[in-house]
Amino acid sequence: MATAAFSGLALTAGPRTLAGSARAADPITVSPTHPQYWSRGGNPVLLLGGSKEDNLFQIPDLEEHLDLLADAGGNYVRCTMSSRDQGNLWPFRFDETAGAYDLERWNDEYWARFERFLAAADRRGIVVQVEIWATFDFYRESWDANPFNPKNNVNYSAERTKLPLEVPTHPVYCDNRFFWSIPAHDNNMPVLEFQQRFVDKLLSYSLRHGNVLYCMDNETSVTAAWGRFWATYIKEKATEAGRTVETTEMWDPWDLDHVSHRESFDHPDTYSFVDISQNNHQIGQAHWDNGLRQIDRLRRAGHLRPVTNVKTYGADGGRHGGDTNEAVAKFIRSAFFGASAVRFHRPPSGLGLSETAQAVIRGLRDLSDRTAWFDGTPHNELLGDREQNEAYCRALPGRDYAVYFPDDGSVTLDLSALDGSASVTWLEVLEKRWSGPRLVAGGAPLSLDTPGPGHWIALVQPGLRRERPVAGGTE
């Protein structure tokens, strides 16, 4: 087996150099002033997104899709390094003579697609959360076609590597020894060599761009040592290249109190952010309570850092997370309880970048731009006459109060911290329409009654200077 192709990061290889990257000096980092959020260019940023696929670099209409997201105010997508869908390319070149893949030779078009995607997202200010190991590509039918399967490559045998030729089980059973190759487990050097080579190749493109977050796996059930190994490796390679990167792991259990999730929560030196997408299997009040509890948990432990929701489940006819209305509610609730990044999962299990998804992204972007969003915190205690899941409050008392209603409802809002008059405007989220403002007295409880059914957000701020109150109209 030749090893000459094994090399360190070559940041000058490919169509763009590090110095030529438009945003190379503007990396995504944890905000120094608001560590619960991300920062770019020295300013905190709220990441909102949705997409029709998880491996966007493989789709043919990439530029149009990213334009659609950016036009809606979105700036966050997921990128699984997956090849299991029809029409997808694998990262390795197929040797026609041998009738198998050669893991020492690259499929240039696969990597050209990846680079075009990263550059296109970077130009639009879109942050990409890359998942290094696309778990489901290594099980069942996908493993049957995967170049890493010994029967599909010319580089190693099943006898030498002890890798299975068939894995008929779900990834939760961890039956593929591919994920046990690291020195702490099988120390399977023939496999680990090519795994390292794949990661090095990925980093040779991604480290040119400052818009990349790194997640080790998708819904993994393997041991914590696997994720730690690759997170540490990626961070060290980045350091050697003069870069700093942010890493996380995504665990399979839907219960965020499951002990496996502690590996992300309790080890900030390994994982600089925490993905809590599995919370999106919860619905209603439980979704809010559980998500908020995770942020409180980080704060109490002294490890407050960004939490991301790269997969918001739910769609009419989907398998997970409720219907379309619940998906909209989960997306908004996640932003309100303090998630740093929220994205709609791909169809059919999510809303993708549908018109509904675009409306929600646009509405939340408008709302966050009108408020001191990063200084606000959840304040449901300011709501009176509230039933479970009726309304949710995010506020900077005395300045901004945003109250979200998943459906029609009526609550009171404590404005004792706001002196003088208050301005009330309403956002009908799915219609993308603001109405108001209406001036009311501050300093006392304010009754908030939704104008009708649907998803509504009331924004209450210090009163505008007007000659007389305005009862209606559109801003």
LOTOR-407637 format. One record per residue (C-alpha): residue number from 1; x, y, z. Coordinates in steps of 0.5 Angstrom, whole numbers. Each point is the difference from the previous one (the first is absolute). Layout:
<sites>
<n=NUM	px=X	py=Y	pz=Z>
...
</sites>
This chain:
<sites>
<n=1	px=0	py=0	pz=0>
<n=2	px=3	py=7	pz=-2>
<n=3	px=0	py=5	pz=5>
<n=4	px=4	py=6	pz=-4>
<n=5	px=-7	py=3	pz=-1>
<n=6	px=-1	py=1	pz=7>
<n=7	px=2	py=7	pz=2>
<n=8	px=-1	py=6	pz=4>
<n=9	px=-5	py=6	pz=-2>
<n=10	px=2	py=3	pz=-6>
<n=11	px=-4	py=7	pz=1>
<n=12	px=2	py=2	pz=-7>
<n=13	px=-2	py=-6	pz=-4>
<n=14	px=-7	py=1	pz=-4>
<n=15	px=-3	py=6	pz=-3>
<n=16	px=1	py=5	pz=6>
<n=17	px=5	py=2	pz=5>
<n=18	px=-1	py=1	pz=7>
<n=19	px=2	py=8	pz=-1>
<n=20	px=-5	py=0	pz=-6>
<n=21	px=-6	py=-2	pz=4>
<n=22	px=-5	py=6	pz=0>
<n=23	px=-1	py=-2	pz=8>
<n=24	px=6	py=-3	pz=2>
<n=25	px=1	py=5	pz=5>
<n=26	px=-7	py=0	pz=3>
<n=27	px=-1	py=-7	pz=3>
<n=28	px=-6	py=-2	pz=4>
<n=29	px=2	py=0	pz=7>
<n=30	px=-3	py=0	pz=7>
<n=31	px=-2	py=7	pz=2>
<n=32	px=4	py=3	pz=5>
<n=33	px=-5	py=4	pz=3>
<n=34	px=-6	py=-5	pz=-1>
<n=35	px=3	py=-7	pz=0>
<n=36	px=-7	py=-3	pz=-1>
<n=37	px=1	py=3	pz=-7>
<n=38	px=4	py=0	pz=-6>
<n=39	px=4	py=6	pz=-2>
<n=40	px=2	py=2	pz=-7>
<n=41	px=4	py=6	pz=-2>
<n=42	px=0	py=2	pz=8>
<n=43	px=-7	py=0	pz=0>
<n=44	px=-5	py=-5	pz=3>
<n=45	px=-4	py=-4	pz=-5>
<n=46	px=-7	py=-4	pz=0>
<n=47	px=1	py=-6	pz=-5>
<n=48	px=-7	py=-2	pz=-3>
<n=49	px=-1	py=-4	pz=-6>
<n=50	px=-3	py=-6	pz=-4>
<n=51	px=2	py=-4	pz=-6>
<n=52	px=-4	py=-5	pz=-4>
<n=53	px=6	py=-5	pz=1>
<n=54	px=5	py=-1	pz=5>
<n=55	px=6	py=-1	pz=-5>
<n=56	px=-1	py=6	pz=-4>
<n=57	px=7	py=0	pz=-3>
<n=58	px=-3	py=-6	pz=-4>
<n=59	px=-6	py=3	pz=-3>
<n=60	px=0	py=3	pz=-7>
<n=61	px=-4	py=7	pz=1>
<n=62	px=5	py=2	pz=6>
<n=63	px=1	py=7	pz=-2>
<n=64	px=-8	py=1	pz=0>
<n=65	px=-1	py=-3	pz=6>
<n=66	px=5	py=4	pz=4>
<n=67	px=-3	py=6	pz=-3>
<n=68	px=-7	py=-2	pz=2>
<n=69	px=2	py=-1	pz=7>
<n=70	px=4	py=7	pz=0>
<n=71	px=-6	py=4	pz=-2>
<n=72	px=-4	py=-3	pz=6>
<n=73	px=5	py=3	pz=5>
<n=74	px=3	py=-7	pz=1>
<n=75	px=8	py=-2	pz=1>
<n=76	px=0	py=-7	pz=2>
<n=77	px=0	py=-7	pz=-3>
<n=78	px=2	py=-7	pz=1>
<n=79	px=5	py=-4	pz=-4>
<n=80	px=1	py=-7	pz=1>
<n=81	px=5	py=-3	pz=-3>
<n=82	px=-5	py=-5	pz=-3>
<n=83	px=0	py=-4	pz=-7>
<n=84	px=-6	py=-5	pz=1>
<n=85	px=-5	py=4	pz=-4>
<n=86	px=-1	py=-1	pz=-7>
<n=87	px=4	py=4	pz=-5>
<n=88	px=5	py=1	pz=6>
<n=89	px=8	py=-1	pz=-1>
<n=90	px=5	py=-4	pz=5>
<n=91	px=6	py=4	pz=1>
<n=92	px=5	py=-6	pz=-3>
<n=93	px=1	py=-1	pz=-7>
<n=94	px=-3	py=-6	pz=-3>
<n=95	px=5	py=-5	pz=-3>
<n=96	px=-3	py=-2	pz=-7>
<n=97	px=5	py=-6	pz=-1>
<n=98	px=0	py=-3	pz=7>
<n=99	px=-8	py=2	pz=1>
<n=100	px=1	py=3	pz=7>
<n=101	px=2	py=6	pz=3>
<n=102	px=7	py=2	pz=1>
<n=103	px=1	py=4	pz=7>
<n=104	px=6	py=3	pz=-2>
<n=105	px=-3	py=4	pz=-6>
<n=106	px=-5	py=5	pz=1>
<n=107	px=-6	py=1	pz=-4>
<n=108	px=1	py=7	pz=-2>
<n=109	px=-7	py=3	pz=-1>
<n=110	px=-2	py=-2	pz=7>
<n=111	px=5	py=4	pz=3>
<n=112	px=-1	py=6	pz=-5>
<n=113	px=-7	py=0	pz=2>
<n=114	px=1	py=0	pz=7>
<n=115	px=5	py=6	pz=-1>
<n=116	px=-5	py=4	pz=-5>
<n=117	px=-5	py=-1	pz=6>
<n=118	px=4	py=2	pz=5>
<n=119	px=2	py=6	pz=-4>
<n=120	px=-7	py=2	pz=-2>
<n=121	px=-2	py=0	pz=7>
<n=122	px=5	py=4	pz=2>
<n=123	px=-1	py=5	pz=-5>
<n=124	px=-7	py=1	pz=3>
<n=125	px=2	py=0	pz=7>
<n=126	px=-3	py=-7	pz=1>
<n=127	px=3	py=-4	pz=6>
<n=128	px=1	py=-8	pz=-2>
<n=129	px=-1	py=-5	pz=6>
<n=130	px=4	py=-6	pz=-3>
<n=131	px=-1	py=-7	pz=2>
<n=132	px=6	py=-4	pz=-1>
<n=133	px=-2	py=-7	pz=0>
<n=134	px=-7	py=-1	pz=-3>
<n=135	px=-2	py=-6	pz=5>
<n=136	px=-6	py=-3	pz=-5>
<n=137	px=5	py=0	pz=-6>
<n=138	px=3	py=-6	pz=4>
<n=139	px=-6	py=-5	pz=2>
<n=140	px=-5	py=-4	pz=-4>
<n=141	px=0	py=2	pz=-8>
<n=142	px=4	py=6	pz=1>
<n=143	px=6	py=-5	pz=2>
<n=144	px=-1	py=-4	pz=-5>
<n=145	px=2	py=5	pz=-5>
<n=146	px=5	py=4	pz=4>
<n=147	px=7	py=0	pz=-2>
<n=148	px=3	py=-1	pz=7>
<n=149	px=-3	py=-7	pz=0>
<n=150	px=5	py=-5	pz=-2>
<n=151	px=-4	py=-3	pz=-6>
<n=152	px=0	py=7	pz=-3>
<n=153	px=7	py=2	pz=0>
<n=154	px=7	py=-3	pz=-2>
<n=155	px=4	py=3	pz=6>
<n=156	px=-2	py=-5	pz=5>
<n=157	px=-4	py=-7	pz=2>
<n=158	px=-5	py=-2	pz=5>
<n=159	px=5	py=-5	pz=2>
<n=160	px=6	py=5	pz=2>
<n=161	px=-5	py=6	pz=3>
<n=162	px=-6	py=-5	pz=3>
<n=163	px=-5	py=5	pz=-3>
<n=164	px=-6	py=-3	pz=-2>
<n=165	px=-3	py=-1	pz=-7>
<n=166	px=-7	py=1	pz=2>
<n=167	px=-3	py=4	pz=6>
<n=168	px=-8	py=-1	pz=0>
<n=169	px=-1	py=3	pz=6>
<n=170	px=-2	py=7	pz=2>
<n=171	px=6	py=4	pz=3>
<n=172	px=-2	py=0	pz=7>
<n=173	px=3	py=-7	pz=0>
<n=174	px=7	py=3	pz=-2>
<n=175	px=1	py=-7	pz=-4>
<n=176	px=5	py=3	pz=-4>
<n=177	px=7	py=0	pz=2>
<n=178	px=2	py=6	pz=-4>
<n=179	px=-2	py=4	pz=6>
<n=180	px=5	py=-4	pz=4>
<n=181	px=6	py=2	pz=-4>
<n=182	px=4	py=5	pz=5>
<n=183	px=6	py=-2	pz=4>
<n=184	px=-5	py=0	pz=6>
<n=185	px=-4	py=-6	pz=-3>
<n=186	px=2	py=-5	pz=-5>
<n=187	px=6	py=4	pz=-2>
<n=188	px=-2	py=-2	pz=-7>
<n=189	px=6	py=4	pz=-4>
<n=190	px=-2	py=-2	pz=-7>
<n=191	px=-7	py=3	pz=1>
<n=192	px=2	py=6	pz=4>
<n=193	px=6	py=2	pz=-5>
<n=194	px=-6	py=1	pz=-6>
<n=195	px=-5	py=3	pz=5>
<n=196	px=6	py=5	pz=2>
<n=197	px=1	py=1	pz=-7>
<n=198	px=-7	py=2	pz=-1>
<n=199	px=0	py=5	pz=6>
<n=200	px=6	py=3	pz=-3>
<n=201	px=-3	py=1	pz=-7>
<n=202	px=-6	py=3	pz=3>
<n=203	px=4	py=5	pz=4>
<n=204	px=4	py=2	pz=-5>
<n=205	px=-6	py=3	pz=-3>
<n=206	px=-4	py=2	pz=6>
<n=207	px=6	py=4	pz=4>
<n=208	px=0	py=5	pz=-6>
<n=209	px=-7	py=2	pz=3>
<n=210	px=-2	py=4	pz=6>
<n=211	px=-7	py=-2	pz=-1>
<n=212	px=1	py=-8	pz=3>
<n=213	px=-3	py=-3	pz=6>
<n=214	px=3	py=-7	pz=1>
<n=215	px=-5	py=-6	pz=3>
<n=216	px=3	py=-7	pz=0>
<n=217	px=-6	py=-4	pz=-1>
<n=218	px=-7	py=-1	pz=-2>
<n=219	px=-4	py=-3	pz=6>
<n=220	px=6	py=-4	pz=2>
<n=221	px=-1	py=-6	pz=5>
<n=222	px=7	py=-2	pz=0>
<n=223	px=5	py=2	pz=6>
<n=224	px=2	py=6	pz=2>
<n=225	px=7	py=-1	pz=-2>
<n=226	px=-1	py=0	pz=-7>
<n=227	px=-3	py=7	pz=0>
<n=228	px=6	py=3	pz=5>
<n=229	px=5	py=-3	pz=-5>
<n=230	px=-3	py=3	pz=-6>
<n=231	px=-1	py=7	pz=3>
<n=232	px=7	py=0	pz=3>
<n=233	px=3	py=-2	pz=-6>
<n=234	px=-4	py=5	pz=-4>
<n=235	px=2	py=6	pz=5>
<n=236	px=7	py=-2	pz=0>
<n=237	px=0	py=0	pz=-8>
<n=238	px=-3	py=7	pz=0>
<n=239	px=5	py=3	pz=5>
<n=240	px=6	py=-3	pz=-4>
<n=241	px=-4	py=4	pz=-6>
<n=242	px=0	py=6	pz=4>
<n=243	px=-8	py=0	pz=1>
<n=244	px=-5	py=-1	pz=6>
<n=245	px=-6	py=-5	pz=-1>
<n=246	px=-6	py=-1	pz=4>
<n=247	px=-2	py=-7	pz=1>
<n=248	px=-6	py=-5	pz=3>
<n=249	px=-3	py=-7	pz=0>
<n=250	px=-7	py=-2	pz=-2>
<n=251	px=-3	py=-5	pz=4>
<n=252	px=-6	py=-5	pz=-1>
<n=253	px=-4	py=0	pz=6>
<n=254	px=-6	py=4	pz=0>
<n=255	px=1	py=1	pz=7>
<n=256	px=5	py=6	pz=1>
<n=257	px=1	py=-3	pz=8>
<n=258	px=2	py=-6	pz=-3>
<n=259	px=8	py=-1	pz=2>
<n=260	px=2	py=0	pz=-7>
<n=261	px=-1	py=7	pz=-1>
<n=262	px=4	py=2	pz=6>
<n=263	px=6	py=-1	pz=-4>
<n=264	px=-2	py=6	pz=-4>
<n=265	px=-3	py=4	pz=6>
<n=266	px=6	py=-1	pz=5>
<n=267	px=6	py=0	pz=-4>
<n=268	px=1	py=7	pz=-3>
<n=269	px=7	py=-1	pz=-2>
<n=270	px=-2	py=-5	pz=-5>
<n=271	px=-7	py=3	pz=-2>
<n=272	px=0	py=7	pz=0>
<n=273	px=-8	py=0	pz=-2>
<n=274	px=-5	py=-5	pz=1>
<n=275	px=-5	py=-2	pz=-5>
<n=276	px=-7	py=-2	pz=3>
<n=277	px=-4	py=-2	pz=-6>
<n=278	px=-3	py=-6	pz=3>
<n=279	px=-4	py=5	pz=5>
<n=280	px=-4	py=1	pz=-6>
<n=281	px=-3	py=-7	pz=1>
<n=282	px=-4	py=4	pz=5>
<n=283	px=-6	py=4	pz=-1>
<n=284	px=-4	py=5	pz=4>
<n=285	px=2	py=3	pz=7>
<n=286	px=5	py=-6	pz=1>
<n=287	px=4	py=2	pz=-6>
<n=288	px=1	py=7	pz=3>
<n=289	px=1	py=-3	pz=7>
<n=290	px=5	py=-5	pz=-2>
<n=291	px=4	py=5	pz=-5>
<n=292	px=0	py=6	pz=5>
<n=293	px=3	py=-5	pz=6>
<n=294	px=6	py=-2	pz=-5>
<n=295	px=2	py=7	pz=0>
<n=296	px=-1	py=1	pz=7>
<n=297	px=4	py=-6	pz=1>
<n=298	px=6	py=2	pz=-4>
<n=299	px=-1	py=7	pz=4>
<n=300	px=0	py=-3	pz=7>
<n=301	px=6	py=-5	pz=-2>
<n=302	px=4	py=7	pz=-2>
<n=303	px=0	py=-3	pz=-7>
<n=304	px=-4	py=5	pz=-4>
<n=305	px=1	py=-1	pz=-7>
<n=306	px=-5	py=0	pz=-6>
<n=307	px=-5	py=-5	pz=-1>
<n=308	px=-2	py=-2	pz=-7>
<n=309	px=-6	py=-3	pz=-3>
<n=310	px=2	py=-2	pz=-7>
<n=311	px=-6	py=-5	pz=-1>
<n=312	px=-7	py=3	pz=2>
<n=313	px=-5	py=-6	pz=-2>
<n=314	px=-7	py=1	pz=-1>
<n=315	px=-4	py=0	pz=-7>
<n=316	px=-7	py=-2	pz=-2>
<n=317	px=1	py=-7	pz=-2>
<n=318	px=7	py=-1	pz=3>
<n=319	px=2	py=-5	pz=5>
<n=320	px=3	py=4	pz=5>
<n=321	px=-2	py=6	pz=5>
<n=322	px=-7	py=1	pz=-2>
<n=323	px=-3	py=4	pz=-5>
<n=324	px=1	py=6	pz=-4>
<n=325	px=-3	py=5	pz=5>
<n=326	px=5	py=-4	pz=6>
<n=327	px=6	py=1	pz=-5>
<n=328	px=-1	py=8	pz=0>
<n=329	px=-1	py=0	pz=7>
<n=330	px=6	py=-4	pz=2>
<n=331	px=4	py=4	pz=-4>
<n=332	px=-2	py=7	pz=3>
<n=333	px=0	py=-3	pz=7>
<n=334	px=7	py=-2	pz=-1>
<n=335	px=2	py=7	pz=-2>
<n=336	px=-4	py=2	pz=6>
<n=337	px=3	py=-4	pz=5>
<n=338	px=7	py=2	pz=-2>
<n=339	px=3	py=-5	pz=-6>
<n=340	px=5	py=3	pz=-4>
<n=341	px=-2	py=-3	pz=-6>
<n=342	px=-6	py=-3	pz=-3>
<n=343	px=-1	py=-4	pz=-6>
<n=344	px=-6	py=-3	pz=-3>
<n=345	px=1	py=-8	pz=-2>
<n=346	px=0	py=-2	pz=-7>
<n=347	px=-7	py=-3	pz=-3>
<n=348	px=-4	py=-4	pz=2>
<n=349	px=2	py=0	pz=7>
<n=350	px=1	py=8	pz=0>
<n=351	px=-2	py=6	pz=-4>
<n=352	px=6	py=1	pz=-3>
<n=353	px=0	py=6	pz=-4>
<n=354	px=-7	py=0	pz=-2>
<n=355	px=-4	py=7	pz=0>
<n=356	px=-2	py=-1	pz=7>
<n=357	px=7	py=-1	pz=2>
<n=358	px=2	py=6	pz=-3>
<n=359	px=-6	py=4	pz=3>
<n=360	px=3	py=-2	pz=7>
<n=361	px=7	py=1	pz=-1>
<n=362	px=-2	py=7	pz=-3>
<n=363	px=-4	py=2	pz=6>
<n=364	px=5	py=-2	pz=5>
<n=365	px=5	py=4	pz=-4>
<n=366	px=-4	py=6	pz=0>
<n=367	px=-2	py=-1	pz=8>
<n=368	px=8	py=-1	pz=2>
<n=369	px=2	py=6	pz=-4>
<n=370	px=-6	py=4	pz=3>
<n=371	px=3	py=-2	pz=7>
<n=372	px=6	py=0	pz=5>
<n=373	px=-1	py=-8	pz=-1>
<n=374	px=7	py=-2	pz=3>
<n=375	px=-2	py=3	pz=6>
<n=376	px=-7	py=-2	pz=1>
<n=377	px=-1	py=-7	pz=4>
<n=378	px=-6	py=-4	pz=1>
<n=379	px=-5	py=3	pz=4>
<n=380	px=-7	py=-4	pz=1>
<n=381	px=-1	py=2	pz=7>
<n=382	px=-2	py=7	pz=-3>
<n=383	px=-6	py=-3	pz=-3>
<n=384	px=-6	py=-1	pz=4>
<n=385	px=-7	py=-4	pz=-1>
<n=386	px=5	py=-5	pz=-5>
<n=387	px=-2	py=-7	pz=-1>
<n=388	px=5	py=-5	pz=-2>
<n=389	px=3	py=1	pz=-7>
<n=390	px=-4	py=6	pz=-1>
<n=391	px=5	py=6	pz=0>
<n=392	px=8	py=1	pz=1>
<n=393	px=3	py=6	pz=2>
<n=394	px=7	py=2	pz=-2>
<n=395	px=2	py=7	pz=3>
<n=396	px=5	py=5	pz=2>
<n=397	px=-5	py=3	pz=5>
<n=398	px=-1	py=8	pz=-1>
<n=399	px=3	py=-1	pz=-7>
<n=400	px=-3	py=-5	pz=-4>
<n=401	px=-5	py=-6	pz=1>
<n=402	px=-2	py=-5	pz=-5>
<n=403	px=-6	py=-4	pz=1>
<n=404	px=-1	py=-6	pz=-4>
<n=405	px=-7	py=-4	pz=-1>
<n=406	px=0	py=-7	pz=-4>
<n=407	px=-7	py=1	pz=-1>
<n=408	px=-5	py=5	pz=2>
<n=409	px=0	py=2	pz=8>
<n=410	px=-1	py=5	pz=5>
<n=411	px=5	py=2	pz=6>
<n=412	px=3	py=6	pz=4>
<n=413	px=7	py=3	pz=-1>
<n=414	px=3	py=3	pz=6>
<n=415	px=3	py=7	pz=-2>
<n=416	px=2	py=2	pz=7>
<n=417	px=7	py=1	pz=-2>
<n=418	px=-2	py=5	pz=-6>
<n=419	px=-2	py=7	pz=2>
<n=420	px=-4	py=5	pz=-5>
<n=421	px=-4	py=-3	pz=-6>
<n=422	px=1	py=-6	pz=-3>
<n=423	px=0	py=-2	pz=-8>
<n=424	px=-4	py=-6	pz=-2>
<n=425	px=1	py=-3	pz=-7>
<n=426	px=-2	py=-7	pz=-2>
<n=427	px=4	py=-5	pz=-5>
<n=428	px=-5	py=-5	pz=-4>
<n=429	px=6	py=-5	pz=-1>
<n=430	px=-3	py=-4	pz=-6>
<n=431	px=-2	py=6	pz=-3>
<n=432	px=6	py=4	pz=1>
<n=433	px=-4	py=6	pz=2>
<n=434	px=1	py=5	pz=5>
<n=435	px=-6	py=4	pz=3>
<n=436	px=0	py=6	pz=5>
<n=437	px=3	py=3	pz=4>
<n=438	px=-5	py=2	pz=5>
<n=439	px=2	py=4	pz=6>
<n=440	px=-2	py=-2	pz=7>
<n=441	px=2	py=1	pz=7>
<n=442	px=6	py=-3	pz=3>
<n=443	px=1	py=-2	pz=7>
<n=444	px=-6	py=-4	pz=1>
<n=445	px=-2	py=-7	pz=-3>
<n=446	px=-2	py=0	pz=-7>
<n=447	px=-5	py=-4	pz=-3>
<n=448	px=2	py=-4	pz=-6>
<n=449	px=-5	py=-3	pz=-5>
<n=450	px=2	py=-3	pz=-6>
<n=451	px=-4	py=3	pz=-6>
<n=452	px=-2	py=-7	pz=-3>
<n=453	px=3	py=-7	pz=0>
<n=454	px=7	py=-1	pz=-3>
<n=455	px=7	py=1	pz=2>
<n=456	px=0	py=7	pz=3>
<n=457	px=6	py=4	pz=4>
<n=458	px=-2	py=6	pz=4>
<n=459	px=6	py=5	pz=0>
<n=460	px=0	py=5	pz=6>
<n=461	px=5	py=6	pz=1>
<n=462	px=0	py=7	pz=2>
<n=463	px=-5	py=4	pz=-3>
<n=464	px=1	py=4	pz=-6>
<n=465	px=0	py=7	pz=0>
<n=466	px=-6	py=2	pz=-4>
<n=467	px=-5	py=5	pz=0>
<n=468	px=-6	py=-5	pz=2>
<n=469	px=-1	py=-7	pz=0>
<n=470	px=-1	py=-4	pz=-6>
<n=471	px=-5	py=-6	pz=1>
<n=472	px=2	py=-4	pz=-7>
<n=473	px=4	py=1	pz=-6>
<n=474	px=6	py=-4	pz=-3>
<n=475	px=7	py=2	pz=1>
</sites>
